Amino acid sequence: MSIFEKRKSLKYKLAISHISMIIIPLLMLGIAGLLWHHVIDPHYATHKEPRFENVLIENSALVSELDNLINSNPDKLSDARYLMHLNRQAEKRSLLVIVEKDGDFVYIPDRIDKVGLKTVCQELKSGAPPDPRGYLMLKYREFQFSNQSSGSIYFLTFDKPEGLGDALIFVIALLLGIIINIFINYRVANHIITPLGILNRATSEIARGNLDQVIEYSSEDEVGELCHSFESMRMQLKEAQNLSQRYEKNRKELIANISHDLKTPITSIRGYVQGIMEGVASTPEKESKYIQTIYSNAVQMDRLIDELFLFSKLDLKQLEFEFEAINIEDFLHDCVEDKGYDLDNKGIKLNFTSTYSSQALVHADRQRLQRVINNIIINVEQHQDPTKKQALLEIILSENTEEVIIEIKDNGTGISPENLPHVFERLYRGDPSRNRQSKGSGLGLSIAKQIIEAHGGRIWADSEVDIGTSILFTLKKLVPSEMPIDINYQGRPANEKNIDY
């Protein structure tokens, strides 16, 4: 791209500045010359008569000698040797004497341009005030030689008329050009120095760890783009800093929560073991109860450590998935059969409803998807409402154009609106004091969220206090070109199904 195609670029401004530094002084000199020759010079030319009188007064002796020769011996004025001698004397007073005879000059000093002198003479006869190359030409008088030839005497002075001269005009024009160039350079430099000062202050603040110094500079040139890029970098650094601080805070909270969750079963195990060692469990029944409690706490610790390990691998993106094309309705039906009997023993009635008419396959990892459903069901078990006679759990399969939607719905205690946005956060139990007697690790829904997102799906929760909670997640359907050809679709009818356990 040419520098002239981007009018606001720094290259464009520098080019204009350099061109202006050359053109403006030339323009100023040209304007000054025009003013001098067409305005100032003609004005001062009107004062020639007083100047002519001054020349006559200052050279009265020479004027008297010339008058005597005109009256007594005019032919001597046609003698070049005499005129040479006369001019040597007159030159001491910055004056030259030129004699014209019948249109020709008798003697012209070497320093005077003969062609230019004739031109000036003609201009003088026409009434113009000529200035032959630094001399002022004044016509003294006309006379006649003895042979009746016409003659004229001219004085050439070295001095100019009083007033402004060409040198002064040149100096004034040059000064104006310099002032204008300084102003242009200041404006161009200001476009560079000002943002560099802003960037310098910002880098100093960043070096001190302060990322709140906003870089405010509105320009569309290269320096402006640099400031915008630097501001973007500052914002990204600030975002990274905030993210790092959040990670550090979460890490500390995670360590504190893990310590608390591990300390509770360990303390319980130690207490019961100590009771056995000290003979507190004096009967076989009491000893069996102690051992059962120890085992239960050990299982709880094992599950917590397992979930922490799984969560850390998910968080570090180190968990490998084995994706395959599965029939999601068959998969959920198997899950319901597997969990139905166990939930029934715990007083929870499980229902399965499907309106999945398309029967499209989904791309999923069976083991990880099973872990998601188990974690959600475990969460449901821990939040049942003891005031309700029958605990209900319903798995609902539906679909939209591109996704299958799986909803796991209960009639438990529900989740308050202020706690609902946090249910998928790690180690969140909706109980800031963490005193509620819950056997959950607080990682189940967080693990489910990461697994579903790794599948390219979405997961969210809807809940009403004292009504119940729904955990919903989606999985992407496979398009027909991605489906295996050896899948048997005739195993189940496509109409709605209800399965109760």
N, C-alpha and C positions, 0 to 999 in steps of 0.2 A: 504494500500500500504506500503510495506517495505521501510525503509529509503534508502536501497541500490537499489531500483527500480527507484529512481529519483535522478540521479547523481548530479544534480545541486541544490538540496534542501539544506537548512541550516542544517537540521538534518544529512544529509549525510556528510557535511563538518565538523560538530562538531564531528561526530563519527570517521572520518578519523583523525582529529586532536588529539583526545584522544588516539586512537590506536598508532599514530605516537609518541606521548609523552612516550609511554611505550616501543615500539619496537626500536626506534632510539637509546636511550641510551644503550640498550642491544646490538644492532648491533655494536655501537661504541666500547663498551668494548670488544666484541668478536674480532673485527678487531684489536684493540690495543693488545690483547693477542697474536693473530697470528703474528703480526709484531714483538712483543717482543721475542717470542720464536723461530721464524724462520728467523728473519733478524737481530735484534739488539743484542740479547743474543749471538748468535754464533760469531758476530763481536767482542764483548768484551771478549769472551772466548779465543781469540788468544793472549791475554796479560797475560796468567797465569804464564809464566816463570819469568817475572820481579816481579810478585806478590809473587811467591815461594821464590825467593831470598830475598825479603823484609822480609818475615816471618822468614827465617833463621837468617837474620841479627838482627832482633828485638828480637829473642829468642836465642841468641848465647850461653848464659849460659846453657840453657836447652839442646841445640844441643850438646855442649861439654860433658855434663854429659851422654847423650845417647851414644855418640861416645866412651867414656871411658868404659861404661858398655859393649858395643858390643865387644870391644877389650879385656877387662879383665874378665868380668863376664856376658856373654850374658844370662845365665839362670835366672838372676834376673829379666829380662824382662818378664818372664813367671809367676812372682809372682803378683797375683791380688791385694794384699794389698799394695805392693810397687807402682803399677800403680795407685791405688786409691789415694795414698798420692801424687804421681807425678802430677796427674791431678788436685788435689786441688790447688797445687802451680801454675800450668800452666793456670788454669782457670782465675786466676787474670789478666792474659794478653790476655784474650779472645782466649784461645787456649786449645784444648784437644788432648791427645796422645792416639792413638789406636794401639795395638800390635796384629798382626795376627800370629798364629803358626799352620802350616800345614792346612791352610784354615779355621781355627777357631780363633775367637777373644778371647784373654785371659781375657780382662776386657772391658766392655762397660758401660759408665756412664748411669745412669737411664734416663736422659733426651733424650738419643739417641735411635731411633727406631732400634732394632737389625735386623729385617727382611729388613728394608730399607737400613741399613748400608751394609749388605751383597750384596744387589743388586747394590748399588753404587760402592762397591769395584770391582765387576765384570765389571761394566761399565768403571771404571777407568783403569782396566787392559786392556780393549779393546781399550783404547785411547780416550774415550769420556770425556768431562769435566762435571762431575756430580755435583749436588748441593743438598745434602740431607737435605731437610726441613729447609732451612735457614742457613746451614753451608757449607763452601767451603772445600772439602776434597782434601788434597795434600799428595802424596806419598813421604815420606822422603828417605828411603833406605831399602834395603833388607840385611839380614844377616843369619847366621846359629847358632843354639843353640849347646851346647856341644855334644848332641847326634845326631848331623848332621841334625836335623829338620830345615826346612826352615822357616824363619820368615820375617815379613815386618813391618815397622813402618809407620803409617799414622798420619798426622796432620789434625785436624778439626778446622777451624777458624770460629769465629763468624761473620766476615766481608764478604761483597760481593765484587766482582770486581768493580772498579770504573766505573761509567756510569749511564744511566737511570735505575731506579728500577721499580718493579711492581707497587709500590705505586704511583710513578710519572706518569706512563702510565695510571693508573686508574684515577688520577686526571685530566689528559689531556683529556681522553675520556669522563669523566663526564662533564667537562667544555664545550666540543664540543656539547655534548648532550643537555646541558642547553641552549646554544646559539641557537641551531637548534630549540628547543622547544619554546624559546622566539620568534623566527622568525615566526614559525607556528602560535602561539597564536596571534601574532600581525596581521598576514594576516587574520585570521579568525575574530578577533575582529574588524578589519578595515572594513570587509564586513557588520558589524552590526552598528558600531559607525558612519561611513560616512553617510549612508542613514538616520540614526536617527538625525544627525545634519541637513541634508537637510529638513527632516520633521519638525524639531524644528523651523527652520527659516521660513518655509512655514506657520506653525500654528501661529507664531508670526505675520506674515504679514496679515493672515486672521483675527486674533484678532483685528488688526488695521483697518480692512475693505478693505485691498488690496487683491484682488483676481487675480492679474496678476503675482504672483510669481509662475513660472513654476517649477514643480518638475521633474528634469532630472536625472534619475538613471536607467541604463540599467542592469538588472540582472533577472534571471529566478527563483531565490530562493524565500523563503517566504517573506523576507524583500523587495525584488523587487516587488512581488505581492502586498505587503502593499503600496509601493510607487505608483504603478500603480493605485490601488484602491483610494488612496488619491488624485492623480491627476485627476481621473475621478470624484471624489466628488467635487474637486475644480472647474472643468469645469462646472459641473451641478449647483453648487452654483453661478458661474459667469453668466451662462445662466439664472438662476432664477433671479439674480440681474438685469440683462439687461432687462428681461421680466417685472420685477416689475417697473423698471424705465420707460419702454415704457408704461405700464399700467398707471403709475402716470402721465406721459406726456399726454396720451390720455384722462385721466380723467379730467385734467385741461383744455385741449382743448375742451372737451365735455361740461364742465361747462360754459366755455367762449362762446362757440357757442350757447348753449341753452339760455344763458342770452341774447345774441344778437338776436336770433330768436324770443324769447318771448318779448323782449323789443320793437321790431319794431311794431307788431300789438297792443301792449298795448299802446304805444305812440300814434299810430293812433287813437285808440278807445278813449283815453283820450282827444285828440285834437278835435275830432268830437263831443264828449259829451259836452265838454266845449263850442264849437261853438253853440250847441243847447241851452245850459243854458244861454249863453250871447245874444241869439237872432240873431246870425249871419245867421242861417237858417230862413230867414224871410218869405219864401213862402212855401206852402205845398210841392211843387216839390223839393225844395232844402232840406227841412227837410226829405223828403222821401229818397233822395239821401244819406244824412248823415247817416240815420238809416240803409240803405242797406250796406253802407261801414262798419259801426260798426258791422253789422251781419257777413259780409264777413270776417272781421278780427277775429271775435270770432270763426267762423268756422275754420279758419286757425289755430288759437291757439288750438282749440279742437283736430284737426287732428294731430298737432305737439305733443301735450301731449299724445295722444293715441299711436302714433308711438314710442315716447320715452318709454312709459310704456311697449309696446310690445317688443321693442329692449332690454330693461333691463331684461325682463323675458327670452328672448332668450339667452342673454349673460350669465345669471346665470343658464341656463339649467333648468328653472322652468316652462317652457311653456309645457302644456300637449297636445299631439296630439291624434286625433281619426282616426287611419288608417283604411282603408277599401279597398277592391278590386273594382276598378272603370274602366270603359271603357273610356280611355283617349280621344278618338276621339269624343265620344258623349259629354264628359265634355267640350272639347274645342269648340265644335259646340254651346253648350249652352252659353258659355262665349261670343262668337262672336255675337250671337243673342242679348245678354243682353247689350253689349257695342256698337254694330254697330250703332244704331240710335243716341245715345248720341254723338258719335264721328263724325257722319255725320253732326250733327248740329254745330259742332266746325270746320267744314271744313276739316276733316280727313277721307279719304276713307279707309275702312277696308276690307281686303281680307283674306280668309282662304283656305289654300292648304294642302291636306293630301295625302301622299304616304304610309300610314300605312297599309300594306297588311296583316300582321300577326294577327292583331286584338287581341293581347295579352293584358290581364288586367295589371294594375299597382297598386302598394300598395301606397296609398296616403291619405292625409287628405284633403277633399274637400274644407273646409273653408280656410285652410292655403294656399293651392295651388291657390285658387281664389285670395288670398291676394298677392301672388307673381305676378300673371298676371296683376292685377290692378296696383301694384306699378310700374311694367315695362311700362305699358301703360301711366300712369301718367308722368313718366320720358320722354316718347316719346312726349307727349303733350307739355312739357315744353321746348323741344329742336327742335321745328319745324323751318324750314328755311323760313322766310317771303318772300324771293326773289323767291320762287318756287310757281307756280300757284296752284298746287294741292299737298297737303300733303297726303302721302300714308303710310299705316301701314299694314303689312302682317304677319299673323301667319302661320307658316309652320310646319307641323307634319311629321316626318320621323323616321327612326329606324335603329339600328344595331342589332347584334346578341343578346345582353343582355339588351339593353336599348332603350327607346323611346327618341327622340330628338325633343325638341320644340324650334323653333326659332321665335323671335319677331323682325321683321325687319322694319326700317323706312327709309325715304329719307330726314332726317333732316340735321342739320349743321355738324354732325359728331363729333368725339372726336380726339384730337391731340394725336400722339403717346406717348408723355411724360405724358399725363393725363390718357391714357387708363388703365394702371395697377392699378390706384387708384379709379376707378369708384365704386368699391364695398366696399370702406372704409366708415365708418360712418361719416356723416356730410360733405362728400366731394361733392363739386359742380363744380369742375374744375375751380374755380374762387377764387384764394387766397385772393383777396381783399374783397370778399363777398359783392361787391357793386351791382352785377347784380340783377335786379328786378325779382327775381324768387320766386314763391310761394311754391316751394318744401322745404321739411325739410332737405334734404340731407341724410335721413335714409332709403329711399325706397329701393334702390338696396342692401344696407347692410342687411336689413331685409330679402329681397328675397334670398340673399346668405345663410343666416343662416337657413332659412326654407328648402331650397333645400338640403343643407348639412345634415339637420336632417332627410331628406327622404333618405339619402344615395346616392344622386345624385351629379352632378357637374354643375357649372355655370360659364360662361365666356362671354367675349364681343369681337366682331370684329367691326372695324370702319374705315372709311376713311373720311377725312375732306371734306366737301361740297358734299359728296356722300350719306352718311347715316351710321346708326349704327345697328348692330344685337346683341341682347342679346339671348344667347342660354343656355338651361339647359337640363339635362337628368333626367330620372326616371327609376328605375329598373323594368324590366318586371317580372311578376309572372310566375313561371314554371307551366306546366299543373297540376302537383299534388297539387299545392297551389290554383288553381282556383275554385271558387264555381261552383256547378253543375246546379244552377238555373238561370244562365245568358243566355239570348236569344241573339244569335249572328246573327240572320237573319234580324236585323233591318236596316242594311246598307250594300250596296255592298262594296266589298273589293278593287275595282279599284279606281284610283285617282279621287278626288273631288275638285272642285273649287266653293267657295261660295263667292259672292260679296254682299256688302251692300253699 
